[in-house]
C-alpha cells in the first residue's frame, strides 16, 4: 500500500467580484467554465466583495437575485493578471 503522493495544481489568477453602487439583498454568483462545467459559487452580500482564483480563460457569471428578478449572465475573461468583476446593481 502506498501512502505518499504529490498533488500538482495550476496557479490561478485572483478574481475579485464586487457590487456596483447601492444595491439590495444578496446575489447568488455561479461561475461556469468550458462545456457547461460549474467551477465556483458564492453569495455576495451588500457592500462586500469575494475573491476566487481561476485559471485563465473565458467564463460566464450567472447572477440570481431571487424570484422577483430574472436571472442574468455576464461573460468575463481571466488572464494572468488580477481581474475585478463588477456585479451590476439590481435592476
Secondary structure, DSSP 8 states (H G I E B T S, - for coil): ------------EEEEEEE-SS--S-EEEEEE-GGG-EEEEEEE-TT-EEEEEE-SEEEEEEEE--TTS--EEEEEEE-SS-EEEEE----
